[in-house]
Structures are given as structure tokens and as C-alpha cells.
């Protein structure tokens, strides 16, 4: 801050963790880009903070993920924040957004806290919240308020459809899973389907974690009413429910039944086998052995489709 005040320059903080994959990717590529280096060096006094060491800094600025980028004026007042792995052009655009009240995170936050609820403000603020990496994030509330300003016809516009698909929160997830056909003109069917299955899996996991039979029945209803392949959707829901419960025997049994389908998802099979290897012992040796027997029946299906070194090693470990 002393240097920033001397130079009358704003401050950029790169908050990272040494073990963060996306931080490592940024440091290998974007942060070494010539245009990025030139722009940031000319514009900011920059600081790199290891949040795993400076935990007080993380708490002060409510940092909940890596990498997080914070922008301050020369007096130390926060201007903007963002996160995630970004290409060079987007990273420069992020810095430029810090100086525009229409895009700067904290300018939007102040307008919202002052009572503004115009559709335009809610739209822009919810977008900024999407990449804010905050623990205390009001994104779901802001999105709900924005959706309430839009008619059913407006929600089907290309701008809103693309906006909804880029957001990750309960209100947008609800819309996506119930209106998958609305996204077909703008996204490949496989991309929409993958997103819908992820939402279904996350909801089933949460139901398991909460040990809520009622929540799981709601998930099962979604699986049987909102998906063309109800068998695959139903199995996906059950597998993720037992994962949330950390009942590894039933998790393995559900995965084995799923593997009997004509085209089971290899990611699901690999994930189940990996989780059994790491966590199967949590329920004691007897249930662990039962769970391993179940998952061993899945391995031939995995190896038939994917006979890689990693898959063979995983199978060998489980058999051992």
C-alpha cells in the first residue's frame, strides 16, 4: 500500500495455493503471457499471497477458492474481484473491469446494497457473483430476484438462455433441469445432458448427506420425469445418494447395477472404484470386503472400454 500510494497506482492481489491445479495452470500460461505481464506491470502494484499461509487475509476478504484475484485502488479500497483459470485476453479484461462501475464487483455490490433492483443491475451483479469465490455469496438470492423480473417468454431469449447456462446456483439449476429443451438451439445436446446429470447427481448427493428420504424422492421424481433415459438417471441418483450417505457397500451395489446398462458412463464407474479404494474401510473390514466384491464385478466393464495404465493400476489395487 505504501508503494501504491507513492506511485498513485491501484493494487492487484493474486491469492493462490501451491497445491491448486488452476493456480499452477495460470502460472504456466496466462501469468507468463507477454501482453498480461506488460499490462499488469504498467497498471498495478502487484502482490502474490499464499492463502494457505496467510489465512487471516483469506478471512478478511472472504476468499473461498483458488485462484482469486482482488483489485484495490491506491487507498486500499476494494474495486473488483474474480477467480478461476483464464486465458490472457479474459485476464486483461478482468483488470479493465475493475475501473468500470458497470462491471466492477464492489461497485455493483454497493448499488445492490443501496436498494437497486433493476433487471440490468441484478443481471450484472449475479454474473459478478458467479466468479467471486466468496464463502458468503448471495448469488442464489440475486438470481431469484432477477428471474422474477423476467416473463416466461423473456427467459427463452438467447441472452437469458446463455446467461442461465453460465450460472451455477440452485435457481438456475432448477430451471436447467426442468427446461432442457430450451437450451437445444444454443448448446450441443451432449453438453446440456451432461449439465443436467451433474445437477441431478449433486441433488442426490445433498439428499444423502442430509439423510433426507423426502429430498431423495424429489430427486427420483426428477430422474423419471425430466430425463429421456430414465434408467440411467435413476441409477445416477441412487449412486450419488449413497455417496452422500457414505454407505460404501450400497454405493458399490448401486454402481454394479448401473454397470449392467448398455452404455454406462465410464467416469461414474471409475469414480466409484476410486472412492471404494480410498474410503471403503470407513464402515469396517466386513462391509469393506463386501463392497470390494461388488465393485470387482464392475471392473471388467471399465477395462473393456478403457484399458489404460491408470485403470489397470486402479483395478490391481482393488484386487490386492
URZI-V202972 format. One record per helix or strand of 3 or more residues. SS is the DSSP state (@ for helix, = for strand). FROM is the first residue (numbers start at 1). TO is the last residue. If there is no record, write none. Layout:
SS&FROM&TO, SS&FROM&TO
This chain:
@&2&7, =&10&16, @&21&28, @&30&32, @&34&43, =&44&50, @&55&60, =&68&72, =&78&83, @&88&97, @&105&113, @&119&130, @&139&148, @&152&155, @&158&166, @&170&178, @&180&183, @&189&209, @&213&225, @&230&245, @&248&259, @&266&283, @&285&305, @&309&319
